[in-house]
Amino acid sequence: MLTGVVKFELEKFTVPFKEDKEEYEVFFRLLWDWATDLLDDPLLIPFFVWDAQCFFHEPWTANHMWDIQV
């Protein structure tokens, strides 16, 4: 169950730029961890759709996408 605190990871890296080196810090979260947290949240479970859906708001792609899903 989600605790309300999202754990991000920090990665530091250096990029050469002209005669200098630029240092950056990037905070990220692994996609798999984010997805499993969403799937563990009992408040969100009823809103997930697992079956193929047929949409007709884009007539030029709707039939093709439906064929792919089914």
Secondary structure as GFF3:
##gff-version 3
##sequence-region A 1 70
A	DSSP	beta_strand	9	17	.	.	.	ID=ss1
A	DSSP	beta_strand	20	28	.	.	.	ID=ss2
A	DSSP	alpha_helix	31	40	.	.	.	ID=ss3
A	DSSP	three_ten_helix	45	47	.	.	.	ID=ss4
A	DSSP	alpha_helix	62	69	.	.	.	ID=ss5
###
